[in-house]
Amino acid sequence: MEANSRSTGRLPAAFLTPGSSSFVDFLSDHQPELLPSGRNLPPIQGVIEAPHGTTIIAVTFPGGVVLAGDRRATMGNLIAQRDMEKVFPADEYSAVGIAGSAGPAVEMVKLFQLELEHFEKVEGTRLSLEGKANRLSTMIRSNLGMAMQGLAVVPLFAGYDVDREKGRIFSYDVTGGRSEERGYAATGSGSLFARGSMKKLYREDLTEQQATTLVVQALYDAADDDSATGGPDVARRIYPIVTVITDDGFRRLTEAESSEIARSILERRMEQPDGPRAALL
């Protein structure tokens, strides 16, 4: 079928036949080998040494949600990359932060972006935020075989729910199990320390500016105790990725905005190395 279509210059019939609004289902039916779950992996003994990304955190505030991540990728005890991109827009009103095996994670995000775009084109409407979270859960579940060989992907999904008019956060485990988080969440090797920091600083009435400051504070605390998490690197001008999603859509803070937050925190940490203990001031 494929060779015939190339010779005639026409699309294969599969592309012209009405079917599922899921792009992943379409590939599963017609070219499953293009999906991560459809690849035949060679027998592997032990854990694969591949770059891993950490740490991703999210915080809700009245009017939206902030999703942020550090920039470090590690491979064993080595720093594999200092400026990795870990937070990506899924569509206009949602975003994904990736932790785990960097290669499969980035591939999953690209497939997820295409999945949402395909649905919108076929159905003429966007998926609900709940529907997007469910689609991502299915994709993580299909990666279970690779996860069992050490290539796990554990993302954090956040977005603005236009129906409920608020920001929401969803976390996952390696089997695709999904949980909605209240207020704040973290994933990755530094998540334990980041959650402790956010538990100390979080309030339900945070402003957007306070929420963006809080996530950088939490990433700083995570980097202080977790060697796989990278803190703000002023010398190399590498700062955390901070994104905000509101009813105006997805927005990534500019480097100037991120650096200003990071530098103000670093200055205060000179006097308070362990950071603020109560509300953000």
C-alpha angles and dihedrals in degrees: 000000000000094000091048093052092050092053094048095039091233129126116254115263090250090069092054099044118095111244145131121351087223115096090198090056089048092054091044090057100042111021109010092164088073091064120084089235091053097059123104107233120203117243108279127196117204128354120321113241104228134143113281127200126219149199126028125170137175135194130187124217132176103290101020151340137275121219119189142166141186120244104234126111119188135197109197106308093340130093102238096182135002101196105041119159108234105161120068135174110247092192138322095301106029143049141192128220116199130216126170129039106013100212099051090039095057090044091052092050092052091049090048091052089051091046092057093044091049092050092051093050095046098041098032091229140073125260115250115255088252089053092051090051090051093050091053090049090056092050092051090049090054088056093059094106091058091042090058088058093053099269098111123163118202111176133181116224123201136168150147113270104217091193096052093031096227143094119265135190129208126191128193142199125219092268092058094258108157131209130179111227125214119225100337143006142179139195135186134055094306094047095103092058093039091053091050090053094048092046087058096047107029122112128171093232098056117146119229091256092050091048092053090048091048094056092051089048089052093048090050090053091047091051090048091063105021118065092201092061118080121217125208108305104209095175093057094032092238113147134173118278108247122185131181125203119193137144085289089063135242120342130175116208113244120246089254092055094046093047092050091054092045094048093049090052092048090052092052091046089061086070098029108031092179093050133235116330100203137017123354110258 
